[in-house]
Amino acid sequence: MPLTTDWLTPLREERVDLVGRALDELLAQRGLDRPTRLVLRELIEGVWWSSRTDGGTETSAAVVERAVGVAAGTDAAAPLALYVRLVCEAAWDLTWDHGPLLHLLAVAERTWSRTVTALGDEERLAVGVMLALRGELGLESACSTGDLEVVVAHARGLADVLSGLAVDAAALEESEVAAHLASLIEARRRYAAAVELAASVGLATGRTGVLAAEHDGVLAELLATERFFVTEVDDHASASEIRAHRAAAQELLASTDREWLRVDEGAIVCVFPFGLRHAEQTAIVQAVKAHAAGWSLGGRTLDNRPTSLLLVDDCWRGDDPLQRRYDGTQLDLPELQLPDLGEQATAARVTLLISQLGNHCLRVEIPLASALPHDVAARVWSAAPEHGHLGELGRPLRYVDGGGPPDGWPRLTAFAKDVLEDLAARLATTEVGRVELSWRPGMFHVVTTVRRASALPGGRPELARPVENARELPGLFGAQPLCHPLPAGLGSVAPWARYHAPSGTLLHCEGLTDDVVLVTENHTLLASFASADYMVATVAQAVEFVVSLEGMFAAWQDELSDFYLGLRPHLQRLDAADDDPDLEALQGILSDLQQRQLRLRQFLTSARVNLLFIAAPALVTSPVMRRTVTDLLALSAVWQQRAEFTDNAGQALTDRVTDLIESWSRRKEERLEKRNRLLVNTLLAVLAGIGISGVLAMVQDGFAVTGWGSASLVALVLVVAAAVGVVSYRSEVGRRERRRSGRGAEGGGSG
């Protein structure tokens, strides 16, 4: 029997408020309590999916579970299922974290599966449409890996699921709800089919060199799908995504007569800089050397010892009169197992570099061999925090020989986070004490070294020719992933095909003749086909050194922010003590502020010494290498902020905190002086009272004064005391006015 459809029109019009109201009435009729219904309606507008909300995801899941338990088997079930899908789609617009969305869908599925009430046909189909969203989330994760084979597989799988639902929809009794479900299923099926088609074009052109003539109908079909979403279903968001896929496919097909790049031998190094907040970085280095053997990092116990020094070239053994140098120690972690990607190796070498300057980094080195553009783009992209969730695709990162978390890691940035947090925790158990980690997922840089490459006419491997001159490489089609910064997300299949490359700065390095050093915001290309490997490695070390400075600056910025944030409670206590201060408490506040300023001064001195050394000729042995490091520093956005940092830190030493300490110190002295003066005056008054009492007693005894005479004497004493009090008061007021006017004159003079 067809279900009620009061909610269907606002659902088609995406009037989510009216959908929520109609659903609320249906659930109220089924006995769902008002607080639960209220939370359910607020899901569409809230940020329940965000990790920044306390218990938002669990509360939302509990509400959905109660709602499904009431609605299952009734006319409220279909609208509830589609409402849950709508809620997840709204959250999806704002986050790439699929975890909360998948959890909500799983709770709804589990609750529906437990119901003892027989599901109606429309209800069963609506639940299937709701759960199909998981496939769409998985397809986004697949697209966000850059691996076109994975994209094709997931798009095809999603299209198959939706085709099955379309068969079920065709078997339903005619109704408005059935028609709406069939329309929604067909739209999502066409979307999945379009993504599969665009990704298949990328694979065909990149791996087999298929000519454009063999794909005459591809662009027309993608364009038809794009227009379908605009004219038939009024879904401009999906239309824009199909347009982006079509543009990438068009560029790929148009390039089948160009020479394509194949990286025959090279390596990708994903560098994750980080900082460790501690007063003595050399103490951290010594603690790692002494204790790191046997530490558990990333859920795996290390079975090797840290090195006695950093394994870098001798050019870093500069002749500094203060014996400073870029040195430290490094730890080799177990190899990391990467997902399969064509014919590429899947084992990545992982190394932790701990520097006594404070510029630490985690390196993940990925080899390249006979890598086509899609392979290179996918491996380069793996360092980005926006990379697709490998766990959703059943391809999580793991150590090659076991260990680590049971579910592995969803992306490289998650692996880096676990390792670095474990490192800070292990250091805290040593003599260095508490160590704060300064790192965020967006702190990364990719350094790609190309040692041998071939040009493939039309992408055909049988026609390959070796590339002899590295300066030819940026002009080959498929070099775009190496000659362009990593964007803040992937907007289509093979988005690199439309990059305007080369983008960045070509750096001239003496000694690397006809080689390419191309630096962008988060990627550096080193291409050398004529120089010795060790010459290229030295420049690569310089690049990684400059990149790692971001970790040092991050720790410094956090230290400065912590100083300012730590002032807040002290300032609040001083404000509270403004009227009637407790001198002992005030002394504690002032003492703590002075200690904080002393630590800040020591920190700033150390930071400035580091900056001077990094900019000094003594950093490296060779003047030519010094020039290379200087040129790289000039291209570093973090290094360009050093003047701003030192200015802010210097201001922290001279701003109103210093004035506040001096002001409150003066006020404390004044309060003490006032208290002492009050004590002296009180004592004098007591003594005067005793003296006057003695005089009165003598007068009374000597002159036998009684009655009115005694009263007159007492009155006379009171008058004299009052006069003395008035004179003392006016004297004190005058003294304060003179002091205040004197301070005003000093302030005006200083101004």
C-alpha positions in Angstrom: 0.0 0.0 0.0 1.4 3.4 -0.9 2.7 5.5 2.0 1.7 9.1 2.9 3.6 11.6 0.9 3.2 15.0 2.7 7.0 15.1 3.1 7.9 14.3 -0.5 7.3 17.7 -2.1 9.6 19.6 0.3 12.2 16.7 -0.1 12.2 17.2 -3.9 12.6 21.0 -3.3 15.3 20.4 -0.7 13.2 22.3 1.9 14.8 20.4 4.7 13.0 22.4 7.4 9.6 21.3 6.0 10.9 17.7 5.6 11.9 17.8 9.3 8.5 19.2 10.3 6.5 16.6 8.4 8.8 13.8 9.7 8.4 15.2 13.2 4.6 14.9 13.0 4.8 11.3 11.7 7.2 10.3 14.5 5.0 12.0 17.1 2.1 10.0 16.0 4.2 6.9 16.5 5.0 7.9 20.1 8.6 9.1 19.8 9.3 11.5 22.7 9.7 15.3 22.0 13.3 15.7 23.1 14.4 12.9 20.7 12.4 14.5 17.8 13.9 17.9 18.6 17.5 16.6 18.4 16.6 14.7 15.2 15.3 17.9 13.5 18.4 19.8 14.6 20.8 17.3 12.9 20.3 18.9 9.5 21.5 22.3 10.8 24.1 21.2 13.4 27.7 20.1 13.4 27.1 16.7 15.0 29.7 15.2 12.8 32.5 17.5 14.0 35.2 16.2 16.4 35.0 19.7 18.0 31.5 18.9 19.5 31.3 17.0 22.7 29.6 13.6 22.2 27.8 14.9 19.1 28.2 11.8 17.0 27.2 9.4 19.8 24.2 11.5 20.7 23.1 11.7 17.1 23.5 7.9 16.6 21.5 7.2 19.8 18.7 9.5 18.5 18.6 7.9 15.1 18.5 4.4 16.7 15.5 5.4 18.8 13.8 6.9 15.8 14.3 3.9 13.6 13.1 1.6 16.4 9.8 3.6 16.4 9.4 4.2 12.7 10.4 0.8 11.3 7.4 -0.9 9.5 5.3 2.3 9.5 4.6 5.2 7.1 7.4 7.2 8.9 10.1 4.7 7.9 10.7 5.8 4.2 10.9 9.5 5.0 13.2 8.8 8.0 15.6 6.8 5.8 15.8 9.5 3.2 16.1 12.1 6.0 19.1 10.3 7.4 20.6 10.2 4.0 19.9 14.0 3.6 21.5 14.7 7.0 24.7 12.8 6.0 24.8 14.6 2.6 24.6 18.0 4.4 27.5 17.0 6.6 29.4 15.7 3.6 29.3 19.1 2.1 31.4 20.4 4.9 33.8 17.6 5.9 36.0 15.0 4.2 35.9 12.9 7.4 33.5 10.1 6.6 33.8 8.4 9.9 30.8 10.0 11.7 28.6 9.7 8.6 29.4 6.0 8.2 28.8 5.4 11.9 25.4 7.0 11.7 24.5 4.9 8.6 25.7 1.8 10.4 23.6 2.4 13.4 20.5 3.0 11.2 21.2 -0.2 9.3 21.8 -2.3 12.4 18.5 -1.0 14.0 16.5 -1.7 10.9 17.9 -5.2 10.6 16.8 -6.0 14.2 13.2 -4.9 13.7 10.6 -7.7 13.9 8.1 -5.7 11.9 8.0 -6.7 8.2 9.3 -3.9 6.1 7.2 -2.5 3.3 8.5 -2.6 -0.3 9.0 1.2 -0.4 10.6 1.2 3.0 13.0 -1.5 2.1 14.0 0.4 -1.1 14.4 3.7 0.8 16.7 2.0 3.3 18.7 0.6 0.4 19.0 4.1 -1.1 20.1 5.5 2.3 22.8 2.8 2.6 24.0 3.4 -1.0 25.5 6.6 0.3 28.3 4.5 1.7 29.3 3.6 -1.8 29.3 7.2 -2.8 31.5 8.1 0.2 33.8 5.2 -0.8 34.0 6.5 -4.4 35.1 9.9 -3.1 37.8 8.3 -1.1 38.9 6.3 -4.2 39.0 9.5 -6.3 41.0 11.2 -3.5 43.8 8.6 -3.8 44.6 9.5 -7.4 44.7 5.7 -8.2 42.5 5.4 -11.3 42.3 1.6 -11.1 40.7 1.9 -7.6 38.4 4.7 -8.9 37.2 2.5 -11.8 36.6 -0.5 -9.4 34.6 1.5 -6.9 32.6 3.4 -9.5 31.7 0.1 -11.2 30.8 -1.5 -7.9 28.6 1.5 -6.9 26.9 1.5 -10.3 26.1 -2.2 -9.9 24.6 -1.7 -6.5 22.4 1.1 -7.8 21.4 -0.9 -10.9 20.1 -3.6 -8.5 18.1 -1.0 -6.6 16.7 0.2 -9.9 15.4 -3.3 -10.7 13.7 -3.3 -7.3 12.2 0.2 -7.9 10.8 -1.0 -11.2 9.0 -3.8 -9.5 7.2 -1.5 -7.0 3.6 -0.5 -7.3 3.3 2.9 -8.9 3.3 5.7 -6.4 4.9 9.1 -5.8 7.4 7.7 -3.4 8.4 4.8 -5.8 8.8 7.3 -8.6 11.0 9.6 -6.4 13.2 6.7 -5.3 13.6 5.5 -8.9 14.6 8.9 -10.1 17.1 9.3 -7.3 18.6 5.9 -8.0 18.9 6.6 -11.7 20.7 9.9 -11.0 23.2 8.4 -8.7 23.8 5.4 -11.1 24.5 7.8 -14.0 26.9 9.7 -11.8 28.8 6.6 -10.9 28.9 5.5 -14.5 30.3 8.9 -15.6 33.1 8.7 -13.0 33.9 5.2 -14.2 34.0 6.3 -17.8 36.3 9.3 -17.1 38.7 7.2 -15.0 38.7 4.5 -17.7 39.8 7.1 -20.2 42.7 8.0 -17.9 43.8 4.4 -17.6 43.5 3.7 -21.3 45.5 6.8 -22.4 48.1 6.5 -19.7 48.8 2.8 -19.8 48.0 1.6 -23.3 48.3 4.8 -25.4 44.8 4.4 -26.9 44.2 7.1 -29.5 41.5 9.7 -29.2 39.7 8.3 -32.3 38.8 5.2 -30.4 37.0 7.3 -27.8 34.9 9.5 -30.0 31.8 9.0 -27.9 33.3 9.5 -24.5 33.2 13.2 -24.2 29.7 13.3 -25.7 28.4 10.8 -23.2 30.0 12.8 -20.3 28.5 16.0 -21.6 25.1 14.4 -21.9 25.3 13.2 -18.2 26.4 16.7 -17.2 23.3 18.2 -18.9 21.1 15.6 -17.4 22.0 16.8 -13.9 21.3 20.4 -14.8 18.0 20.0 -16.8 16.5 16.8 -15.4 17.2 16.7 -11.7 18.4 20.2 -11.0 21.6 19.0 -9.3 24.2 21.6 -10.1 26.7 20.2 -7.6 26.9 16.8 -9.4 26.9 18.5 -12.7 29.9 20.6 -11.8 31.8 17.4 -10.7 31.0 15.6 -14.0 32.1 18.8 -15.8 35.5 18.6 -14.0 35.8 14.9 -14.9 34.9 15.7 -18.5 37.5 18.5 -18.7 40.2 16.1 -17.4 39.2 13.4 -19.8 39.2 15.9 -22.7 42.8 17.0 -21.8 44.0 13.4 -21.6 42.4 12.5 -25.0 43.8 15.7 -26.6 47.3 14.7 -25.4 47.5 11.3 -27.0 49.7 12.8 -29.8 52.2 14.3 -27.3 55.2 12.7 -25.6 54.3 11.3 -22.2 56.7 11.1 -19.3 57.7 7.9 -17.7 59.9 8.0 -14.6 62.2 5.0 -15.0 64.1 5.5 -11.8 63.5 7.9 -8.9 62.2 8.4 -5.4 59.5 10.4 -3.6 60.4 11.6 -0.1 57.4 12.8 2.0 58.8 15.1 4.6 56.8 15.8 7.8 58.5 18.6 9.8 57.7 18.8 13.5 58.9 20.6 16.6 59.4 19.5 20.2 59.0 22.2 22.7 61.8 22.0 25.3 64.4 24.5 26.5 67.3 22.3 25.5 67.1 20.6 22.1 70.5 19.0 22.6 69.1 17.3 25.7 66.3 15.8 23.5 69.0 14.4 21.1 70.9 12.9 24.0 67.7 11.3 25.4 66.9 9.7 22.1 70.4 8.3 21.8 70.3 7.0 25.3 66.8 5.5 25.5 65.2 5.1 22.0 66.3 1.5 21.5 63.3 -0.6 22.4 60.8 2.3 22.2 57.4 1.6 20.8 56.6 4.1 18.0 53.4 3.7 15.9 52.5 0.6 17.8 55.7 -1.2 16.9 58.8 -1.8 19.2 62.0 -0.7 17.5 64.7 -3.3 17.1 67.6 -1.0 16.2 69.6 1.7 18.0 69.6 5.4 17.0 72.6 6.6 15.1 75.4 8.6 16.9 74.9 11.5 14.6 72.8 12.6 11.6 73.6 10.7 8.4 74.2 13.7 6.3 77.1 14.8 4.0 80.3 16.3 5.3 79.3 19.6 3.8 77.2 20.1 6.9 80.2 19.8 9.2 80.8 23.6 9.1 83.7 25.3 10.9 81.7 27.2 13.5 83.7 28.9 16.3 81.0 28.0 18.8 81.1 24.4 17.7 77.5 24.6 16.4 76.4 22.4 13.5 73.4 20.7 11.9 73.6 17.4 13.7 71.7 15.1 16.0 70.5 11.5 15.6 68.1 9.4 13.5 65.9 6.4 14.0 65.0 3.9 11.3 61.5 2.6 11.7 60.2 -0.6 10.1 59.3 -0.3 6.4 55.7 0.8 5.7 53.5 -1.2 3.4 51.8 1.0 0.8 48.7 0.0 -1.3 49.3 -1.6 -4.6 49.7 0.8 -7.5 50.3 -0.6 -10.9 53.8 -2.1 -11.0 55.2 0.1 -8.4 57.1 -1.1 -5.3 55.0 -1.0 -2.1 57.6 -0.8 0.6 58.5 2.6 1.9 61.5 3.4 4.1 60.7 5.4 7.3 63.2 7.6 9.2 63.0 10.0 12.1 65.5 12.8 12.2 66.1 14.5 15.5 68.2 17.7 15.2 69.9 19.6 18.0 68.8 22.8 16.2 65.1 21.8 16.8 64.2 21.3 13.1 63.1 17.7 13.3 61.3 15.7 10.6 59.8 12.3 9.7 60.8 11.0 6.3 58.9 8.5 4.2 60.9 7.5 1.1 58.9 5.8 -1.7 60.8 4.3 -4.7 59.7 4.9 -8.3 60.4 2.6 -11.2 58.8 2.7 -14.7 56.2 5.0 -13.2 53.6 6.5 -15.5 52.0 9.9 -14.8 49.0 8.5 -12.9 51.4 6.4 -10.7 53.6 9.4 -10.0 50.6 11.7 -9.2 49.1 9.1 -6.8 52.4 8.6 -4.9 53.1 12.3 -4.7 49.6 13.0 -3.5 49.9 10.4 -0.7 51.5 13.0 1.6 48.5 15.3 1.6 46.1 15.3 4.6 43.2 15.3 2.1 44.3 12.0 0.7 41.5 9.4 0.5 40.7 7.2 3.5 42.5 3.9 2.7 40.7 2.0 5.4 37.3 2.7 3.7 38.8 1.1 0.5 40.2 -1.9 2.4 43.8 -0.9 1.7 45.1 0.6 4.9 48.8 1.3 5.6 50.6 -1.2 7.7 54.2 -2.1 8.6 55.6 -4.6 6.2 56.4 -7.2 8.8 53.4 -6.6 11.1 52.7 -4.5 14.1 50.9 -1.2 14.5 47.2 -0.6 15.1 44.8 -3.5 14.2 43.1 -1.4 11.5 46.3 0.1 10.1 46.4 3.8 9.1 44.0 5.5 6.7 46.7 7.8 5.2 50.3 8.9 5.7 49.4 11.9 7.9 47.6 9.6 10.3 50.7 7.4 10.5 52.9 10.5 11.1 50.6 11.6 13.9 50.8 8.4 15.8 54.5 8.1 15.5 55.2 11.7 16.6 52.8 11.6 19.5 54.4 8.3 20.6 57.8 10.0 20.3 56.8 12.9 22.6 55.3 10.5 25.1 58.4 8.4 25.2 60.6 11.4 25.7 58.5 12.5 28.6 59.5 9.4 30.5 63.2 10.3 30.3 65.3 12.9 32.1 64.1 15.7 29.8 60.6 15.6 31.3 57.5 16.9 29.6 57.9 17.6 25.9 55.1 19.2 23.8 54.7 18.2 20.2 54.2 21.0 17.6 52.8 19.5 14.4 49.7 19.6 12.2 48.8 17.4 9.1 49.3 20.3 6.8 53.0 20.5 7.6 54.5 18.4 4.8 56.6 18.8 1.7 57.3 16.3 -1.0 60.8 16.0 -2.6 60.8 14.0 -5.8 64.1 13.0 -7.4 64.2 11.7 -11.0 67.4 9.9 -12.0 66.2 8.3 -15.3 63.2 9.0 -17.5 61.8 8.2 -20.9 59.5 10.0 -23.3 56.6 7.9 -24.7 55.1 9.2 -28.0 51.4 9.0 -27.6 51.9 7.3 -24.3 53.0 4.1 -26.1 55.7 2.2 -24.1 57.0 0.4 -27.2 58.1 3.8 -28.7 59.9 5.0 -25.6 63.1 7.0 -25.9 65.4 8.0 -23.0 65.4 11.6 -21.9 69.0 12.8 -22.0 68.5 16.4 -20.8 66.6 17.0 -17.6 65.5 20.4 -18.8 63.3 18.6 -21.3 61.3 16.9 -18.6 58.9 19.8 -17.6 57.7 20.0 -21.2 56.6 16.4 -21.3 53.0 15.5 -20.8 52.6 13.9 -17.4 55.3 16.0 -15.7 52.6 18.2 -14.2 52.4 16.3 -10.8 56.2 17.0 -10.5 56.1 20.6 -11.6 53.1 21.9 -9.6 52.2 22.3 -5.9 49.9 19.8 -4.3 46.4 21.4 -4.3 44.0 21.4 -1.3 42.1 18.4 -2.7 41.5 16.5 -5.9 38.6 17.9 -7.9 38.4 15.2 -10.6 40.0 12.1 -12.0 43.5 12.9 -13.2 43.3 16.6 -12.2 47.0 17.0 -12.9 46.2 16.8 -16.7 44.9 20.4 -16.5 47.7 21.9 -14.4 49.6 24.8 -15.9 53.1 23.6 -15.4 55.8 24.2 -14.7 54.6 26.2 -11.7 57.2 27.4 -9.2 60.8 28.6 -9.2 63.6 27.1 -11.1 66.7 27.2 -8.9 70.2 27.4 -10.3 72.6 25.2 -8.3 76.3 25.4 -9.1 77.7 22.0 -10.0 74.4 20.6 -11.3 74.8 21.4 -15.0 71.6 21.1 -17.1 69.7 19.7 -14.1 66.3 20.9 -12.8 65.6 22.0 -9.3 62.0 23.3 -9.3 60.6 24.5 -6.0 56.9 25.1 -5.2 55.0 25.7 -1.9 54.9 22.0 -1.0 56.8 20.1 -3.7 60.4 20.2 -5.0 61.6 18.4 -8.1 65.2 17.3 -8.5 65.8 16.0 -12.0 69.3 15.0 -12.9 70.4 12.8 -15.8 74.1 13.8 -16.0 75.3 14.5 -12.4 76.6 12.0 -9.9 74.0 10.8 -7.4 75.9 12.1 -4.4 75.9 15.6 -5.9 72.1 15.5 -6.3 71.7 13.9 -2.8 73.6 16.9 -1.3 71.1 19.3 -2.8 68.2 17.1 -1.7 69.5 17.3 1.9 69.6 21.1 1.6 65.9 21.0 0.4 64.9 18.8 3.3 66.9 20.9 5.8 65.0 24.1 4.7 61.7 22.2 4.7 62.3 20.9 8.3 62.6 24.5 9.6 58.8 24.7 9.6 58.8 22.3 12.6 61.2 24.5 14.5 59.1 27.6 13.8 55.9 25.8 14.7 57.4 25.0 18.2 58.5 28.7 18.5 55.1 30.0 17.6 53.4 27.6 20.0 55.9 28.7 22.8 55.0 32.4 22.2 51.3 31.7 22.1 51.6 29.7 25.3 53.3 32.7 26.9 50.4 35.0 26.0 47.7 32.6 26.9 49.4 31.9 30.3 49.1 35.6 31.1 45.3 35.6 31.1 44.7 34.0 34.6 47.4 36.3 36.1 45.8 39.4 34.6 42.4 38.3 35.8 43.8 37.8 39.3 45.4 41.2 39.2 42.1 42.8 38.1 40.4 41.0 40.9 43.0 42.3 43.4 42.8 45.9 42.1 40.5 47.1 45.0 41.8 45.1 48.0 44.9 43.1 47.1 46.2 40.3 49.2 49.9 41.3 49.4 51.1 37.7 49.8 49.0 36.6 46.8 50.1 39.6 44.9 53.7 38.7 45.5 53.1 35.2 44.1 51.5 36.6 41.0 54.4 39.1 40.4 57.0 36.4 41.0 55.4 34.0 38.5 55.1 36.8 35.9 58.8 37.6 36.4 59.7 33.9 36.0 57.7 33.7 32.8 59.4 36.7 31.4 62.8 35.3 32.3 62.0 32.0 30.5 60.7 34.0 27.5 63.9 36.0 27.4 66.0 32.8 27.5 63.9 31.2 24.8 64.1 34.3 22.5 67.9 34.4 23.0 68.2 30.8 22.0 65.9 31.3 18.9 67.9 34.3 17.7 71.2 32.3 18.1 69.7 29.5 15.9 68.5 32.0 13.3 71.9 33.6 13.2 73.6 30.2 12.8 71.2 29.1 10.0 72.0 32.3 8.1 75.7 32.1 8.8 78.4 30.9 6.3 79.5 28.4 9.0 76.4 26.3 8.5 78.1 24.4 5.7 81.7 24.0 4.5 81.2 25.1 0.9 80.4 28.7 -0.1 78.5 27.3 -3.2 76.4 25.1 -0.9 75.8 28.1 1.3 74.4 30.0 -1.7 72.1 27.0 -2.5 70.8 27.0 1.1 70.3 30.7 1.0 68.4 30.6 -2.3 66.2 27.8 -0.8 65.6 29.8 2.3 64.5 32.8 0.2 61.8 30.6 -1.3 60.6 29.3 2.1 57.4 31.1 3.3 58.3 30.0 6.9 61.7 31.6 6.7 60.2 34.8 5.4 58.2 35.1 8.7 61.3 35.0 10.9 61.4 38.8 11.2 57.7 38.9 12.2 58.4 36.2 14.7 61.3 37.9 16.4 59.4 41.2 16.4 56.5 39.6 18.1 58.7 37.8 20.6 60.6 41.0 21.3 57.4 42.9 21.8 56.4 40.3 24.4 59.4 41.4 26.4 58.6 45.1 26.2 54.8 45.4 26.1 52.4 46.2 28.9 53.3 43.0 30.9 56.6 44.7 31.9 54.7 47.9 32.7 52.2 45.8 34.6 54.9 44.2 36.7 56.5 47.5 37.5 53.2 49.2 38.2 52.0 46.5 40.6 55.4 46.4 42.2 55.1 50.1 42.9 51.6 49.7 44.2 52.7 46.9 46.5 55.4 49.1 47.9 52.8 51.9 48.4 50.5 49.5 50.1 53.3 48.4 52.4 54.3 52.0 53.1 50.7 52.9 53.9 50.2 49.9 56.2 53.5 50.8 58.0 52.5 54.5 58.3 49.0 53.5 59.6 50.7 51.3 62.2 53.0 54.1 63.3 50.2 56.6 63.5 48.1 54.2 65.5 51.0 53.7 68.0 51.5 57.5 68.2 47.8 58.0 68.8 47.8 55.4 71.6 50.8 57.0 73.2 49.3 60.4 72.8 46.1 59.1 74.4 48.0 57.7 77.3 49.9 60.9 77.7 46.8 63.1 77.6 45.1 60.8 80.1 48.0 61.2 82.4 47.9 65.0 82.1 44.1 65.0 82.7 44.6 62.9 85.8 47.3 65.3 87.2 45.1 68.3 86.5 42.1 66.7 88.2 44.1 65.7 91.2 46.1 68.9 91.5 43.3 71.3 91.1 40.5 69.2 92.4 38.6 69.7 89.1 35.2 68.0 89.2 31.8 68.1 87.5 31.6 70.7 84.6 35.4 71.3 84.9 36.2 67.7 84.1 33.8 67.8 81.2 35.4 70.9 79.8 38.8 69.3 79.9 37.6 66.3 78.0 36.0 68.5 75.4 39.2 70.5 75.0 41.2 67.3 74.5 38.7 66.1 71.8 38.9 69.4 70.0 42.6 69.3 70.0 42.6 65.7 68.7 40.2 66.6 65.9 42.3 69.5 64.9 45.4 67.3 64.8 43.5 64.8 62.7 42.4 67.4 60.2 45.9 68.7 59.8 47.3 65.2 59.3 44.6 64.4 56.8 45.2 67.5 54.7 48.9 66.9 54.9 48.5 63.3 53.5 46.1 64.5 50.8 48.6 67.1 49.7 51.4 64.6 49.7 49.4 62.2 47.4 48.5 65.1 45.0 52.1 66.1 44.7 53.1 62.4 44.0 50.3 62.1 41.4 51.2 65.3 39.6 54.9 64.2 39.6 54.0 60.9 37.8 51.9 62.8 35.3 54.8 65.1 34.5 57.1 62.0 34.1 54.6 60.4 31.7 54.2 63.6 29.7 58.0 63.9 29.5 58.4 60.3 28.3 55.7 60.8 25.7 
